[in-house]
Amino acid sequence: MGKVMISAKIDESINERLNEYAKELQLSKSWIIQQALKQYLDRYDEYLSDFRISSLSEGIPHEEVLKEYGLSDKMG
């Protein structure tokens, strides 16, 4: 998988912390940002998955779907 360049504006305080962590851990800021985004997206993916599953229980009655797409008259 290739890498792409992105650009983002962040608060100075976050940049200062990022610089400190990168120096102390001897890692690049890019690596730290990539790991942070990966963790955030993994957590958000879990949240979305849970949300999608919970919304399935709120289903729409079949008759309403047919009516919404103009199929209720054609189906009987």
N, C-alpha and C positions, 0 to 999 in steps of 0.2 A: 504494500500500500504506500503510495507516494505521500509526500507532504505538500501542503499549500501554505502560503503566507496569508495571514489575516491581520487586520488592524483594528484596534479598539482603544477608546479613551477610558482611562481609569483615574480615580482620585490619586493625588500625590501621596497621601498616607498609605494607600495600598501599594503603590509603586515602591515606596521606601521599605515597607515590610518585605515585599518581594525581593528587593535588592539584598536586604539583610539575610533572608533565608537562603537565597542563592549563594551568597558568599560563604555563609556558615556551613552549608551542606555541600559546597563545591559542586553545585549543579547549575545548569543554565536556567534562566528565567523562563525560556520557552518550555523546558521540560516540566517545570513546576506548574506553569499555566496549563499545559496539556493534561497533566495528572489531575489538576483541580477540575477542569472541564469534564474530564472523563468521569470522575466521581459524581459530579453534579448531574450529568446526563444519565448515568446509571440510576441514581436515586429518583430522578424525574421520570425515567422510564418505568420504574416500579410504581410510582404514584399514578401515572397515566394508565398503567395496566390495571391497577386496583380500581381506578375510576371507571374504566371501560367495563370491567366485570360487574361493578355495582350498578351501572346504568342498564345492563342487560335485564336485570330484574324489573326494570321500569318499562318493559316492552310496550309496544303499540298494538292494539287489537288488529287482527288481520283485516277485518272489515274497514277499518279506518285507512289502512294502507291502500287497499283496493280503491276506496273512494278518492283518496289523495291523487292517485295516478289515473283517475277516470276509468277504472276497470270494473267498478261495482256493477254497472249495468250489463257489462259483457260477460260476467261470470255467473249470471243466474239471476 
